[in-house]
């Protein structure tokens, strides 16, 4: 069955023609494990349940996430992780400290 490519409109047997598929794959964002390394989940999980390091207003005190000391948006991909409650981590945003 012939279909129309979602990107360029040419006829193909799949949702995208081979050139459009290659172009799309080349621009895809790498997975979290590719970006942060294979032990990412283990490093984060080791911090869950510890006292929250951020202690923002409204904090209940126990970590449910891991937080980078330098925000990832500011180049902190390899920065040390500290335990943080999800609420505190979200309220901090991409600010340092």
C-alpha positions in Angstrom: 0.0 0.0 0.0 1.4 3.4 -1.0 1.3 6.3 1.4 2.3 9.9 1.3 5.5 10.8 3.2 4.6 13.0 6.2 7.5 15.3 5.6 8.0 15.8 1.8 4.8 14.4 0.3 6.4 11.8 -2.0 4.9 8.3 -2.3 6.4 5.6 0.1 5.4 2.3 1.7 6.0 3.7 5.3 5.0 6.9 7.0 8.2 8.6 5.9 10.4 8.0 2.8 14.0 6.8 3.4 15.7 10.2 2.9 13.3 11.9 5.3 13.7 9.1 7.9 17.5 9.5 7.8 17.2 13.3 8.1 14.8 12.9 11.1 17.0 10.4 12.8 20.1 12.6 12.4 18.3 15.5 14.3 16.7 13.4 17.1 17.7 14.2 20.7 19.8 11.5 22.3 18.1 9.4 25.1 18.7 10.3 28.7 21.1 7.3 29.1 23.1 8.5 26.1 23.3 12.0 27.5 24.1 11.2 31.1 25.6 7.7 31.0 24.3 4.2 31.7 24.3 4.5 35.5 22.0 7.6 35.6 19.0 5.9 37.2 21.2 4.2 39.9 22.9 7.5 40.8 19.5 9.2 41.1 17.8 6.4 43.0 20.6 6.4 45.6 19.5 9.9 46.7 15.7 9.2 47.1 14.5 9.2 50.7 17.4 11.3 52.1 16.8 14.7 53.7 16.1 17.4 51.1 19.2 19.6 50.5 17.2 22.6 49.1 14.6 23.2 51.9 12.6 25.6 49.9 9.4 27.1 51.4 6.7 24.3 51.6 9.3 21.5 51.8 8.3 18.4 53.7 11.9 17.3 54.1 12.4 14.1 52.1 13.9 13.7 48.7 11.9 12.3 45.8 14.3 13.5 43.0 17.9 14.2 42.4 19.0 17.8 41.7 22.1 19.0 39.9 24.1 21.6 41.8 24.6 23.5 38.6 21.5 23.4 36.4 21.7 21.3 33.3 20.5 24.3 31.2 23.7 26.1 32.4 26.1 23.3 31.5 25.8 21.2 34.7 25.3 17.8 33.1 28.2 16.4 35.1 27.7 18.5 38.2 27.3 16.7 41.5 23.8 15.5 42.5 22.1 16.4 45.8 18.8 14.9 47.2 15.8 17.2 46.6 12.0 17.0 47.0 10.2 17.4 43.6 8.5 20.6 44.8 11.8 22.2 45.8 13.5 21.1 42.6 10.7 22.5 40.4 10.5 25.8 42.4 14.3 26.3 42.0 14.1 26.1 38.2 17.3 26.8 36.5 18.7 29.1 39.2 21.9 28.4 41.0 21.7 27.7 44.7 
